[in-house]
Amino acid sequence: MKMMNKIKFAVFSFFLLMLTGCSKSVDYYMKHPDEARSKAETCRWKHNDSSECVNALTAVKKLDQKTFNDFFGEIFDDGDKDKNKQKNKD
């Protein structure tokens, strides 16, 4: 009987470990932005704060910040380069 309890405990532990270790990382979602946005939207609607939701929301925030910086960085960087050229001439 003790052997059966050990087997049950081992199987239960395995499934518990699988459930806790299955959340996708921020890096995964950064590489899969469509999936990150979809998961984040679902999490927002369901008010879910699981680790996977937190990772998806974090990735979306980082992706949006990167898009913002890529777009506006080009606008502001060009102006800064012109100003630096003028300073060096003086």
N, C-alpha and C positions, 0 to 999 in steps of 0.2 A: 504494500500500500504506500509506503514511503517513496518508493521509486516513481509511482504514478503522480504523486504530489510534486516531485522534483521536475518531472516532464511537463506538467501543467504550468508550473512556475516558469520554466524555461520558455515555453511557448508564449505565455502571457508577456514575459519580459521582452521577448523578441518583437512581438507586435507593438508593444508600448514604445520600444525604441524606434521602430519604423515610423510610427505616427509622429513622434516628436522630431525626428530627423528629416522629415520630408518637405520642410518648407524651403522655398526657393530663395536664393540670396539676392541682395541688391545687385551684385555683379551680373547675375543671371538675367534679372529684369532689365538692366542697362543694355544688355546685348539683345533683348527681345522687347523693344519698346511697345509694340502693339499689345502684347500679352500683359505687360505692366499696366498700360492704360485701362485695359479691360478689367483686370483684377482690381485695380484701384477704384474704378467706378463701382464695381460690385461691392467692394468693402465699404465705400461711402454710403451706399444705399442701405446696406444691412447693418451699418454702424459696428462693423467687425474690427477688433483690434488685435487679431492674432499676429504672430510674428511674420507670417507670409504677407498679410495685409500691410503691416508696417514696412516691410521690405519693398513691396510694390509701390506704396505711396512715396517712400523715400526715393526710389529710382525715378518715378515720374517727376518729382520735384527737381532732382538733379538734371534730368533730361530737359525739362523746361528751362532751367537756369542756363544750361549749356546752349540751348537754342537762342535764348535771349542774348547771352554774351556773344555768340557767334554773329548774330544779326547786328546788334548795337555796337559791339566791339569794333566791327569794321567801320562803322560810321564815325565813331569817336577816335579811333586809332588814326584814321587818315588825317583828321584835323590836327591831332597832336604831332604827327610827323611834319606837317607843313609849318607848325609853330616852331618846332625844333630846328628846322632848316633856317627859318628866319632868324632865330636867336644865334645860330652859329655864324651867320653872315655878318651880324653886328659885331 
